[in-house]
Amino acid sequence: MSRHDPDIRLPLTGDGPLDPPAEWQRLRERCPMATAELPSGDKATYLTRYDDVKSLLSDARFSRPTATDNAARIAPDGAGGPAANGDTSLAIPDRGEPHQRWRRQVGKYLTAKRMTALRPGMVSIAESLVEDMVEHGQPADLKAAVGFPFPVYVICDLLGVPAEDRDRFSYWSDAFLNVSRYTTDETRAAHTELNQYMATLIAAKHTEPGEDLLSTLIAESAEEGEGLSDDQLLHTGVALLVAGHETTANMIGKMVSMLLADRTRWERLLADPSLVRTAVDEALRFDANLGFGLRRYLGEDVDLDGRILPGGTTVICSMPAANRDERVFADPDEMDLGRSPNPHLTFGAGPHSCLGQTLARSELQVVLDVLLRKLPTLHLAVPAQELQRVEGLLVGGLRTVPVGW
């Protein structure tokens, strides 16, 4: 970029923990391709319009930057976790036909049909966690009692992680997504520990396979001869674990907080539980605390709405800003629980869209349905404005979600 002074500095925040930054609307109207300064001090182009974000995310030529791309860094002083820095040691192919083949191999176990089969188990886990929360009394932290353990239990079951190891993953997952919370040494140590654990788990699956995803992928690799290597299995397991845990754990807390911040939303769902599916997607669209957005490194010039972004540019695609674009969504600042269609970009778009989005939707629907049935009088135990954002991670969330019932 030829400009020295940034238009904005990331991350942007709203007036309250659930509010969108006021800058988004201004940027969409007047500066949709802004120069942004990242926590590292590096600069990137920041996209906020729906069509621009969708166009770039859908472009198969570009994927997340690797450490060799000379892309703008998010984290300061190289302290970021692999997800923030772009770890070149990851064995998963990130573009082209090899990437699409990997998506096909793994994605067939994350289909809507597969999620339907897993749903009774998810319901059982959610009900047990809610019952435990109630037993310990109110007020309670919904994030700690339900939001954190639920998705990690589900993804651990999917991967075949022993139940007694489930609770080891919070720190590892946080460190993987670190921007500024942990030191470089802490991040590296956690990354090493997680990789060592997954390598040991995969070795055990070779010896004693189960009915889980990793065992199935190992068996397929042996039969077809063109399956995933152990390195690819390891990084597939790590990617699914981190993506399947941290983002959904935070989204559960944010979704419930948004619904309880305006009591009429919760009451509408109680009156019509059939809205749960559309309400989940609307919560995903309405979430203003999603994190930095998706980073892309342009290996060549790109024409975006008549403006040329030169090769070598790092772009931050702000999905939550795009999800509030009035050109696409009627009354974008209203949370419409029945909104349909709802083409939000929270899961990305195109060949690199979130592989586990069906799993994430299923988890959010199950948790919301269980809470509505079990705790119809659920309410926030503090004013919504007193909720506090998570800081220092690539993904956005709330520190705690105090509730009563």
C-alpha positions, 0 to 999 in steps of 0.5 A: 500500500502506498498510504502510510497512515491507516484509516483504522486500527484493528480490532474495532469494537462497538460501544457495548460487548454485543454492539457493532462498531460504528465505523462499519457503516461509515466504511461500507458507505465511504471507504469499503477498501480501507487501510487497516493497521493490525496489532502487529503494526503491519497494514492490510486492506480491510473489506466491509461490503458484502459483495467485495467480501464474498467475491474475494472469499469465493476466489479459488486463487487465494487462501489463508496466508502462510508464513512464507507469503510475506503477508501482513501479520496479525499478532505482534512480535511473532507471538501469534498461534498457528492460526494467526500466523499461518503455520507452514508446517500444517500438512493439509493442502490449502489450495487447488485440487489437493485441497478440494480432495482433502475437503471431499475426504473429510467433508463426507463425515460432516454432512447433514445426514451424518449430523442427524445421526449424531444429534441424539448424542448431542442432545444427551450431552447438552441436557446433562450439562444444563442439568449439572449447571442447575444443580450447582445453583444460580447465578451460573456462568453459561459459557463455563458450564455449557458453552465451553464443554459442549462443543469440545465433548462433541468434537472429541466424540467425533474424533474418538478422543477418550472422555478423560482427555476432553478437558485438556483442550481449552488451553491448547485451543486458545494458544492455537488462536492466540494473537496477544494473550500468550507469549511466544514460548507459551504458544509454541509449547502448547502447539507442540503438546497438542501435536504430540497428543494427536500423534499419540492418538492416531498411533493408538487408532492404527492399533485399536480402531474405533467407529470415530472419524480418525479411525475411519480415515485411517481405514480408508487410507489403507484401502485406497492407497490415496488417503491421508498421511499420518501428518495430514491426519494429525493436522486434520484432527488438530484443525477440526478440534480447534475450529470445532471447539473455540468458535462454537464455544464462544458462539453459544455464549454470544447467541444466548446473550443476544437472545436474552439481551432483548427479552422479546426475542427469547419469548418469541422462541418460547412461543414458536420453537420452530424458529430455532433453525432460522434463529441460529442463522440470524444469531450467526449473521447478527454477531458483531464480535466474530473476531478479525475476519479472514485474512487473504494474501493476493498472489496477483492483481485483483479487480474488485468492483473496479478497483485494482488491489495489487499482488502482494496485498494482504486483505482482511475480509470482515464477514460481520461487517458484510453481514450488516450490509443494507444492500443485501439484508433488509433492516440489517441492524434488527435481529429477525429470528425468522429471517429467510433466506439468510445468506450471511458470510459467517462461515466464509464462501467458496472453496475455503468455506468452513468445512464444519458449518453443518456441525456448528449449526447442529450444535447451536440448534441443539443447545438452544432447543435444550435451553428453551425446553429446560430453562424457559425462565433463563435470563442474564444475571447482569445487564448486557452492557456489563458483559465483557469481550474476550481479548487477545484471541483471533476469534471473538467471544465473551469472558463469561455469560452470567445467567439465572433462571 
